[in-house]
């Protein structure tokens, strides 16, 4: 028993035990930092995680007489798209649907008023004139122009 005690005493005197504990502590600290960095995918917080970003959409709906109208704006995935909430922006795409796909117009958002209420939409049909859609909240309240 005394020889075992001498061994441990010798072991502690040389500082070998403290060196091992220090090494284990450094490894544990490095592992914690690694996990912390892996948990944060973006320093700004706007990114939803690793992998490809999916386009967000916003949908406005309304009624014209007995016709159901739905305007869906889909985000253009460009480097300037930021934020956690999505609102229509120039260069986003749109799909305007009447009566469950009876008539569909597609194209690009070319302008958004400063208050975000009036959207200028350019149909993808060659030579077609742009038209405006007025939105409030999730309601499509007015469309001005010829829809193609």
LOMARMAR-143658 format. One record per residue (C-alpha): residue number from 0; residue in one letter; x, y, z. Coordinates in pm, 1 decimal, always signed. Layout:
   badren   marnu          x          y          z
      NUM       A          X          Y          Z
...
This chain:
   badren   marnu          x          y          z
        0       X       +0.0       +0.0       +0.0
        1       X     +284.5     +234.2      +79.8
        2       X     +442.4     +174.3     -260.5
        3       X     +116.8     +273.2     -430.9
        4       X     +100.2     +591.1     -225.3
        5       X     +456.8     +677.5     -323.2
        6       X     +368.9     +631.5     -688.2
        7       X      +74.0     +874.0     -669.3
        8       X     +275.0    +1118.7     -462.7
        9       X     +555.0    +1107.2     -718.8
       10       X     +300.2    +1146.1     -998.5
       11       X     +147.2    +1459.2     -843.0
       12       X     +483.4    +1609.7     -754.3
       13       X     +600.5    +1605.0    -1112.6
       14       X     +280.1    +1779.5    -1230.6
       15       X     +189.4    +1505.8    -1475.8
       16       X     -168.2    +1489.8    -1352.9
       17       X     -221.1    +1865.1    -1393.1
       18       X      -80.4    +1852.5    -1745.5
       19       X     -334.7    +1587.1    -1840.0
       20       X     -623.5    +1783.2    -1683.9
       21       X     -509.6    +2100.5    -1864.7
       22       X     -493.6    +1912.2    -2196.1
       23       X     -843.7    +1765.8    -2143.3
       24       X     -974.8    +2114.7    -2053.5
       25       X     -832.3    +2266.3    -2372.3
       26       X     -988.4    +1988.4    -2582.7
       27       X    -1327.8    +2041.9    -2413.3
       28       X    -1310.9    +2419.2    -2469.7
       29       X    -1219.0    +2372.4    -2835.9
       30       X    -1510.2    +2128.8    -2883.6
       31       X    -1755.3    +2376.8    -2727.5
       32       X    -1634.3    +2656.8    -2955.6
       33       X    -1662.0    +2430.2    -3259.1
       34       X    -2023.5    +2340.4    -3174.8
       35       X    -2106.9    +2707.4    -3115.3
       36       X    -1974.2    +2806.7    -3459.6
       37       X    -2153.8    +2518.7    -3628.8
       38       X    -2485.0    +2626.6    -3473.0
       39       X    -2461.5    +2976.5    -3628.5
       40       X    -2485.2    +2964.3    -4006.3
       41       X    -2488.7    +3339.7    -4064.0
       42       X    -2341.3    +3627.1    -3863.7
       43       X    -2642.6    +3848.2    -3952.9
       44       X    -2904.9    +3593.2    -3848.4
       45       X    -3099.2    +3624.3    -4176.2
       46       X    -2999.9    +3286.1    -4307.8
       47       X    -3215.9    +2988.7    -4220.7
       48       X    -2928.1    +2741.6    -4218.6
       49       X    -2703.2    +2548.7    -4449.5
       50       X    -2814.5    +2437.1    -4791.5
       51       X    -2986.0    +2616.1    -5075.3
       52       X    -3212.9    +2905.1    -4989.3
       53       X    -3578.8    +2864.8    -5086.4
       54       X    -3777.4    +3151.4    -5232.8
       55       X    -4042.4    +3301.6    -5010.2
       56       X    -4385.2    +3399.7    -5140.8
       57       X    -4656.4    +3642.1    -5043.7
       58       X    -5015.9    +3594.5    -5163.1
       59       X    -5283.7    +3859.4    -5209.7
       60       X    -5642.4    +3765.2    -5288.4
       61       X    -5957.7    +3947.7    -5387.2
       62       X    -6293.5    +3920.1    -5561.8
       63       X    -6412.8    +4101.1    -5873.4
       64       X    -6784.8    +4037.5    -5906.3
       65       X    -6797.0    +3656.4    -5886.8
       66       X    -6438.0    +3606.9    -6004.2
       67       X    -6179.3    +3500.5    -5746.6
       68       X    -5843.0    +3670.3    -5807.5
       69       X    -5511.5    +3563.4    -5652.8
       70       X    -5178.4    +3744.1    -5691.5
       71       X    -4872.6    +3548.5    -5576.8
       72       X    -4534.5    +3723.4    -5561.4
       73       X    -4226.7    +3498.7    -5540.7
       74       X    -3894.2    +3626.3    -5411.9
       75       X    -3605.9    +3668.5    -5653.3
       76       X    -3314.1    +3492.0    -5483.5
       77       X    -3049.4    +3758.3    -5524.1
       78       X    -2776.0    +3856.1    -5277.1
       79       X    -2969.9    +4167.0    -5164.6
       80       X    -3268.7    +3968.5    -5031.8
       81       X    -3258.2    +4016.5    -4655.6
       82       X    -3477.9    +4006.5    -4352.3
       83       X    -3705.4    +3758.1    -4189.5
       84       X    -4034.7    +3890.3    -4325.7
       85       X    -4097.2    +3905.5    -4696.5
       86       X    -4252.3    +4189.5    -4895.6
       87       X    -4267.3    +4229.1    -5273.5
       88       X    -3959.2    +4384.4    -5432.2
       89       X    -3860.1    +4482.3    -5787.0
       90       X    -3732.3    +4183.5    -5991.1
       91       X    -3954.4    +3935.6    -5803.3
       92       X    -4181.2    +3719.7    -6016.4
       93       X    -4559.4    +3718.5    -6003.8
       94       X    -4847.1    +3489.2    -6097.4
       95       X    -5195.0    +3640.7    -6126.8
       96       X    -5470.1    +3378.6    -6132.6
       97       X    -5840.1    +3422.7    -6204.6
       98       X    -6101.5    +3163.6    -6100.9
       99       X    -5870.3    +2875.7    -6011.6
      100       X    -5639.0    +2876.2    -6318.1
      101       X    -5901.5    +2982.3    -6575.2
      102       X    -5676.9    +3274.0    -6675.4
      103       X    -5318.3    +3316.6    -6563.7
      104       X    -5076.5    +3606.2    -6611.8
      105       X    -4710.0    +3572.6    -6518.3
      106       X    -4421.9    +3816.7    -6524.4
      107       X    -4199.3    +4036.0    -6311.3
      108       X    -4252.1    +4303.2    -6047.5
      109       X    -4087.5    +4616.1    -6193.2
      110       X    -4168.3    +4870.7    -5923.0
      111       X    -4307.9    +4890.2    -5571.2
      112       X    -4438.9    +5217.2    -5426.0
      113       X    -4254.7    +5352.6    -5124.1
      114       X    -4540.3    +5243.4    -4894.8
      115       X    -4549.3    +4896.3    -5057.6
      116       X    -4914.6    +4930.2    -5159.2
      117       X    -4892.8    +4973.9    -5539.1
      118       X    -4705.6    +4708.3    -5738.0
      119       X    -4617.0    +4763.6    -6103.2
      120       X    -4626.8    +4429.0    -6284.7
      121       X    -4474.2    +4355.8    -6626.4
      122       X    -4624.5    +4050.5    -6802.0
      123       X    -4382.2    +3804.7    -6960.2
      124       X    -4574.2    +3825.6    -7290.6
      125       X    -4358.9    +4011.8    -7544.7
      126       X    -4476.3    +4369.4    -7605.2
      127       X    -4736.6    +4363.0    -7326.9
      128       X    -4788.6    +4682.4    -7128.3
      129       X    -4727.4    +4690.6    -6756.0
      130       X    -5021.7    +4720.7    -6517.0
      131       X    -5061.5    +4808.3    -6150.7
      132       X    -5201.0    +4610.1    -5860.5
      133       X    -5300.4    +4776.6    -5533.4
      134       X    -5263.1    +4560.8    -5222.6
      135       X    -5345.6    +4616.5    -4857.7
      136       X    -5240.4    +4355.8    -4603.0
      137       X    -5319.1    +4027.0    -4778.4
      138       X    -5597.5    +4177.4    -4993.5
      139       X    -5575.0    +4254.7    -5362.9
      140       X    -5802.8    +4558.3    -5379.2
      141       X    -5753.7    +4701.3    -5730.1
      142       X    -5595.4    +4624.4    -6069.1
      143       X    -5533.8    +4908.4    -6320.2
      144       X    -5444.3    +4832.0    -6682.5
      145       X    -5477.3    +4554.5    -6935.0
      146       X    -5384.8    +4208.6    -6809.2
      147       X    -5216.6    +3973.2    -7054.6
